[in-house]
Amino acid sequence: MSNVRTTAGSTLLVCPIVPNPYSAAGFQALDFTEVGEITDFGEFGREYSQVTHAPVKNRRTVKRKGSFDEGSVTLPMARDSSDAGQKLLDAAVLTDDSYSYCIRLQDGTRFFFTAQCMSFKTTLGGVDSITGKSAQLEIDNDILEVASASFTLEYKAGPNGSIQGVPVQTVQEGGTGTLVFAKAGQGFKFEKWSDNKTDNPRLDVPVTANLTVTASFVAE
């Protein structure tokens, strides 16, 4: 089966701290915030300058790689004044410090890098336009690609109840679990999960870490 996927479901995350060390583990230890309402991720990646030499004798132009640039990312989005990620970009454009960024694809693959936020402009347009913002990120270090991981979701029932659905699930990072229902025994009712969520049935999305939760029940 082909591994080709669409860009749908991709997200950008930002953190005002740079990793130490500059490694996949360093980035993964950071506390990232998602930037909402992005409409296009554009393109990014290393590009070399061309260096040429034209010897008179054979007239053939010799081409070699010179300096390289990791590129830039232009990110148009709808303006959301309450979005925490957009607020971080507002701060990033006002400082000379680099921020950390993560682009997470639909299949969970992540691209980590640091960048200078060169602009975060407001886009108005006409009467039929959504008020927008546009960020320009200039990548200033290596881009680290990290393959997706898989995580385990485990749902348990406390006394006086049971779990309906798949109690142990393996889900790719960024993916979606399947619905589970905490069924109360006779004379009891569902109270909550051990992480204090009260959704019942429950669906976990997006999955970014292992999860083990137990449903509790109380007398009616």
LINCORWO-V180600 format. One line per field, one symbol per residue. ss: DSSP state (H for helix, E for strand, L for the rest). Layout:
ss: ???
//
This chain:
ss: LLLLLLLLLLEEEEELLLLLLLLHHHHHLLLLEEELLELLLLLLLLEEEEEEEELLLLLLEEEEEEEEELLEEEEEEELLLLLHHHHHHHHHLLLLLLEEEEEELLLLLEEEEEEEEEEEEEELLLLLLLLEEEEEEEELLLLEEELLLEEEEEEEELLLEEEELLLEEEEELLLELLLEEEEELLLEEEEEELLLLLLLLELLELLLLLEEEEEEEEEL
//
